[in-house]
Amino acid sequence: MTQVIVVNGGSSSGKSAVVRCLQAVLPGPWLALGTDTLIEAMPASLRASQGGIEFAADGRVSVGAGFRALEAAWIEGVAATARAGARVLVDEVFLGGSASQQRWRHALDGLGVLWVGVRCDAAVAAGREVARGDRVIGTAALQADVVHRAVTYDLEVDTTGVEAMACARTIAAHVT
């Protein structure tokens, strides 16, 4: 039985919209938790520092030891939530590619996990980024491919020309 769906994609790829649509189409309640949830929960001192997470003017994202420590605890907490019986949608950005996925694989070991890649053409994601107005310009283009490097998925969807709801229905068809 699928207990956790990990949805990985770059900034402005459409993964958060896909996750919201999954909540609407999947049977029963699913909690949506993601890297944005973690960042918003962090103290301001870690949201713009070398020890925490830094968003450079060119769109690059750097994370430090303080961020990694809290992220490790958060990942274990998400896994514990699933082990306690909640079904969880994880909205994630694997900045470290396969190394990021391995952290999640370790924590989710023994749980039913569906790994989903959300792809989007870099130019389309960059256009969405500009339209949103709340992102550092350049992040979407930089992350479009790097977040998928050496990551293995059970399923991939591409939001370049497909609506989030259609992608969610494709994913839902793979949930057991």
PyMOL commands that set and color helices and strands:
alter all, ss='L'
color gray80, all
select helices_A, chain A and resi 15-25+35-41+44-46+65-83+98-107+122-132+139-146+164-172
alter helices_A, ss='H'
color red, helices_A
select strands_A, chain A and resi 4-8+30-34+53-55+61-63+87-92+113-119+155-158
alter strands_A, ss='S'
color yellow, strands_A
deselect
rebuild
show_as cartoon
